Amino acid sequence: MNTRSLLNRLAVAAVAVGFVALLAAAIAAIYVAKRNAEYTYWVRHTYEVELRISELRILAEQVETARRGYMLKHDHAFYERAVSTNAALFPKLEQIAALTDDNPAEQARVEQLRTLISRQTELTNRSLETTRAGGVVVSIRMFRTDGSIETLTEIRRIARDMAEAERRLLEERNTLQSRTVQALVGVLVAAGVILIVTAAFSVVVIVRYTRDLSRSRDQLRRLNENLEDIVRERTADLARANDEIQRFAYIVSHDLRSPLVNIMGFTSELEAALPPLRDMIAAGEAASPPVATPAAHAAVEADLPEAIAFIRKSTQKMDRLINAILRLSREGRRILTPERLAMGAIVAGVADTLKHRADEIGAEITVEGELPSIVSDRLAMEQVFSNLIENALKYLKPGRPGRIVVRGHAEPGRLVYEIEDNGRGVDPKDHQRIFELFRRSGPQDQPGEGIGLAHVRALIYRLGGVIACDSALDRGAIFRLFLPPTLAGDQGSSL
Amino acid sequence: MIEDDEGHARLIEKNIRRAGIMNDLRHFLDGSSALEYLFEGDENGRLRGPALVLLDLNLPDMSGTEILAKIKAEPDLKRTPVVVLTTTDDKTEIQRCYDLGCNVYITKPVDYEAFSRAILQLGLFLSVIQVPDNGSHV
C-alpha cells in the first residue's frame, strides 16, 4: 500500500518534470528564434553597410577617373560625369552615416571621410575649372602637387577599414549566434532526455498500475463468485434446516398422537368398566352386613371419575396443541401462490365474518383510508388479518367501547399495514414472547392456546415480511406488518 | 392387522369384537413379518389371502404404503380389501393410499368415542360388504 502511494507520487512528479522540461524547451526555442531574427537583421545590416561603402568607393574612383579623363582628353562628357558623380558622393556618405550611427568608431571614420571627401571635392572642382579654362598643363601640375592623390588613398584606406570593422562585427555576432544555437541544442537535448526518461517511467508506472488494477479486478470477481457460492450454500443450508424443522414438527405431532390415542382409548375403557364396579359396590353396600367399605365407595364414586376426567382433559389439551403444531407445519409446506390482492376488500371480508362477534361486545372495526394493494398469497393474508383482528376483539379493555382501526401505506421497497386497537395492550416485556408458540401475555381470562400470533408470525415470515408490536398496558396495541410489495415465487418446502 | 402400537391394536380388536365380528385376527407388529406371512403360501403353495387387511402407515421397519403397494401388485392378494387406519390426516397421504388401491382410509381420532364409532362402523361395513372368496379361512 505504502510503496504504491509512493509510486503514484513519483509518477505525478515525473509527469510534472516532463511538462517543465517541455516548457523550458519551448521557451528556449522562442528565445533562440528571436535571437536568430535579430542576428539575421544584423547580418543584413552589415552587408548593407559594406555595400554602401563599396558604392562610395566606386563613386570616389569614378570621380577620380572622370577628372583624370577630362584633364587628359579635355572631353566635355568627362566633365559632366565628374560633376554628376561628385554630387552623388555626399548623399551616399550620409546613408552610411545613418546606417552606422550606433557604432562610434564607424561614426568617427565617417567624419574623417566627410572631411576628406569635401577636400577632394574641392580639389576636383578646382582642377576641373582650371582645365575648363584651358589650363590643362597647370591643372596637371596642380594635380601632382595639391595632395589629391594622397587624399584619395586615404579615402580608400578608411573605406577599407570601415568594411573590415563591419566584417569583424559580423564575425563576433556569428560566434555569439553559434553559441546560442549550441545552447538551444543543449537545452533541447536535455529536455528530450528528461522527456524520454519521464515517458519511460510513466509507462512503467502505468503498466504496473494497470496490472494491479486488473489483478484487483480479478480478485474482486473471484470474491464475488465466492460470495455467490457462499450465499447459495447458506440458502441451501437454511432451506434444509427449515425442512428439517417442518419434518420434525410433523413427525413429533404424529408420534405424539399415537400414545395419545392409547391414553384416551384406555381411559375410556376404564370409564366403561366403572358402571359394573359401581353396581357391585352398590350391591355390596345394600347387603347386610355391608360388604363394601366406604373407601371402595369413595374410590368408585369420586376418585376414579375425577382421575379419569383429569386425564381426559389433559389429553384433549395435548391433542389441541399437537394439532396446532401440525397446522403450523402444514402451513409451512403449503405452496404460496402470489396474486394481486385488493387489501381493502380482503380486510372488509375479514371484518364481515367477525361482525357478529364485534357487535356482541360493542366493538367497531374500521378501515382508515385506502389500503395499498399487494402481490401475495391470498389465504395467508386473510389468515393474518383475521387472526390479528380477532385478537384485537378478544383482548379489548372491559368498559371501554372497542375501536379497531386498520390502515396502511407504501414505503420505498415495502408496504406497511397497521392494526390498531384501544384494548388492554401488551406489557412491553412480552412484545417478543407473544409471538412464540403456546405463550400468552396478561390475564389468562380468554380461551386459547397461544397459537394465533405464532401462526401469524410464521405466515409473515413466509411472505418475506416482519411483524412488530407497539403497545403498553392499558394503552391499546398496534401490530405493524412490513411486507414486500411483491412476493417472490415460492415452491413451498417439500416434505 | 398390521399395527406397531399394541395399545392401538388392542383397542381396535376390542371394538371390532364389539361390532360383532368374530373372525380370526392375526396381529403383526412390523411390516416384514406381516409380508412374510402374506407371501409365505400354505402347504398347497397358494398364498394365504386374508379376508381383510387392517394397515397402519407408520411402521418401524417400513412404510405402510410400501406394504399396500406390494399387496396390490400381487395377483393373488390384490382383491383383498385393505383398510388403512392411521393417525395421518394429511390429504396427499390419503390421496396416495387411494391411488395405490386402498379400499377404506380411516383416521384414528384421539377422541375415543369417535374412534370406537369409526371401528364400529367399519365392523358394520365389513359385515355387509362382499369379500371375494380366496378359498381361505375367513
Interface residues (C-beta under 8 A of the other chain):
Chain A: H254 D255 R257 S258 P259 L260 V261 N262 M264 G265 F266 T267 S268 E269 T315 Q316 D319 R330
Chain B: D5 G7 H8 L11 K14 N58 T87 T88 D90 K108 P109 V110 D111 Y112 E113 F115 S116
